[in-house]
Amino acid sequence: MTVDQGAGKTEAGKGEAGKGDLAVHNDWFSSGWMHLLPGYQAMLMCMLLSTAATRPVTGTLDEVAREVFGDSPRDFLHGLGEDLDSPVLWLAPDTLAAAEDTEEEARIRAEAAARRAGGEGALRAGGFPVPETIRDLVGTMLALGIAHTTEGRWSMPDRLPLPEDVLELPDDLRGTFRRLRRSDAAEPWKHALTDYLDHTLGRPGELFTTPGRLAEAVRLSPDELRAALDDLVEDEHIRLYRGIPRVPVASAGDLQDLQRFHLVTDWEQYDEDHVYVLRHYGTNE
């Protein structure tokens, strides 16, 4: 198992209770379990289990929690509960508080309700326990094979099981995970393209080029470039057009290698999304 380390360096297993490095399994975000479990609480429990496995910290769940949380589990849970017996939350209070109007609030509530229905339904269909408390959530994660415990020793597999391999998912959720896997595969190609647009070209608002020429400049194959373009369109970071007058391009796969097209980048949206990611990780330090 490989992990990302948090802040507050101490020698493994030597720190005071509630202090020291926190770990999270490298597969956690890419695995997609946050789509099927109470997202933020599940992430924090993954941090707890990853830390117990890597320091290592031994004992019961409560003993491990005291070692990692210290005397104030509420601080570690960041407003998502008071302790392990707090109810699971499919909608984090901070997420709802960020809504700008009643319409956005309704959308957020509807998305959370749909995520809960999908997650609970998939767990029930697979014969896995549906969690009602954070403690139950850890039990569900153990049952799913995300972590293991034997005689007080905690471990996690080198590669986390994938939801679609463990659960019988309905078609809509299978589609969600297919898109997630495609996006994961395209991530290095997206990074190469945005780095070229950002640092090499100096953030042009618009680029008029061909897939073949742009792929050569970014050092990708044309198919890799098309996958990156489509994913960035889905992220709403770019828009693609061709012809005069301009017509939106439905898919980069429709563009031939020598066919000219307009690539329009929304740098404001790109920056906003990347600032969010930095803030998100910052809350765990």
Beta strands, then each sheet from edge to edge (+ up, - down):
strand 1: 3-5
strand 2: 23-25
strand 3: 148-150
strand 4: 153-155
strand 5: 206-209
strand 6: 238-242
strand 7: 247-248
strand 8: 261-265
sheet 1: 1+ 2-
sheet 2: 3+ 4-
sheet 3: 5+ 8- 6+ 7-
end
